[in-house]
Amino acid sequence: MKYTKLGRSDLVVSRICLGCMGFGDPQLGHHSWTLDYEHSAEVIQAALDAGINFFDTAIGYQGGTSEQYVGRALRESGKLADCVVATKFLPRTPEEIAEGVSGKEHIHRSLDQSLEHLGMDHVDLYIYHMWDYNTPIMDVLEAMNDTVREGKVRYLGISNCYAWQLAMANEMAKAAGLQGFISVQNHFNLLFREEEREMMALCHTQDIAMTPYSALAAGRLSREPGSVTTKRLEEDKVAKSKYDATEKEDDIIIERVHEVAKQLGVSMSDVAIAWLLTKVTAPVVGSTKVPQIQNAAKAVDLELTPEQISYLEEPYVPHRLVGVMDFNRPRTDQGRHVWPVTK
């Protein structure tokens, strides 16, 4: 395994981050394919054995049981002190807004609950899971800064945001003497490269770590088109919607991944992750099987030639943004294109 600094922080992380959305009680979440504790702990231990020390979870994963499984497994491994643990909080719910729960109060409540789930007194990286269009960003920045000041969080990250939002937030934090975001976790892989338009340049010039999710496009980049599917590909409607409009074009890239993998005598996953490692700090790689995370760890040592990288990239076509990143979707209580910045 290879290691690197996480942006401008002093956190030293493995080049692969284990994404933990696949862990947790399926009855308490939106996915039926997640693992129980015993099997989650096996994958986490395999990651540790492979040298992975970076783990990403969230309070929104399976009703918080992902956090519980991750914290328990790391404690039982005896290696918790050597690990970098990240978790995320969601925006306020409509019910909280109706009850008058402030954005700041919500963040503090969420963190305390996450720490309880994890069985930890602090987290290394606390991530703003998605932009809260009903809460002024200054409220978010002040509350997150408080968590660092209180010693409950070491560094702050953000996820599912636009480059302009990240740039604005960090400039506002700097002007107010607050902690800014040292990492961003957005959707980015060989099939979805929209982050190269704005976000990548921002991160490179500002020393912000990119730790993208969906490294294998929910499994698409790990198997040939038309081959055996997975339960997640069949059931995860959000993951499916991200590639529906470009399926034929994406299949060309997937075929090229297969070609390069065959030439090198490695797996398709190895090639897809090795490509991503030429672009970002540490991709978040989800895994529900021990061999999957073992192979992901091996990809760190695979070096693609400039010709192979160009061959993989050449067929790319623009992809539309869906879900929380769809700029035109209605915003709760705000209508469209309303961006509360200050009180």
Number of C-alpha atoms within 10 A of each C-alpha: 14 12 17 13 15 22 21 13 15 11 17 16 23 26 26 30 28 28 24 27 22 23 31 28 22 19 11 14 16 15 18 17 17 24 22 16 18 11 16 24 21 15 24 28 19 19 25 21 12 18 18 25 26 25 26 25 28 24 23 20 24 22 17 22 26 32 32 21 26 26 24 18 22 22 15 12 13 9 13 17 10 13 18 19 26 23 26 24 22 17 19 20 14 13 9 13 14 8 9 10 14 13 22 20 14 19 22 17 12 18 22 16 15 27 20 16 19 27 16 16 12 22 22 18 25 27 25 26 22 18 21 19 19 20 20 17 23 20 18 21 22 16 19 28 20 18 22 20 13 11 11 21 21 18 24 25 24 23 22 19 19 17 18 12 15 23 17 14 19 19 14 18 19 12 9 12 11 20 20 21 26 22 27 27 22 23 23 23 22 22 30 21 16 17 17 12 10 12 20 19 14 16 20 14 8 14 15 23 23 27 26 24 25 22 29 25 21 18 17 24 28 21 18 17 17 8 8 7 13 12 10 17 15 10 14 15 10 12 18 17 14 20 20 12 12 16 13 12 15 23 18 17 20 22 17 21 29 23 16 20 17 13 9 14 10 16 19 25 23 26 32 26 28 20 25 21 20 13 15 17 24 28 28 26 25 23 24 20 16 16 13 18 25 19 16 26 27 16 24 23 13 16 14 15 10 9 9 15 17 11 14 23 17 11 14 16 14 11 16 15 16 15 12 14 16 10 13 12 13 12 16 12 10 12 12 12 12 12 17 14 16 9 8
